[in-house]
Amino acid sequence: MTKNRELGRNLSIDRFSICDVAVLIGTSFDPTQPLLGQFIPISVGPPIENDATLPFFTLYLSGFEGVSQLFIASSGSVDFDDIVVDVADC
């Protein structure tokens, strides 16, 4: 996550805070419809410095069933790397 607020402008999606970035997860997406209501926001906390040496972290999610497609976005500036989806039979 990067500190877009240091640029002096809000670069987060409308109705989200630049001080609390959210990863947005959805099982469907219609770009002609409003973003809110199509995704589940998962807070990942405040943004950190724009420093490539800082580590990535793993975000574990559960509670989705019968999913055939997945859409991942963010409310602010987030770098995604190595997205892995593990389907567990429970």
MOGISUL-V340233 format. One line per field, one symbol per residue. burial: + if it has 24 or more other C-alpha atoms within 12 Angstrom, else -. Layout:
BEGIN
burial: ???
END
This chain:
BEGIN
burial: ++++------++----++++++++++--------+---+++-++--++-----------------------++++++++-----------
END
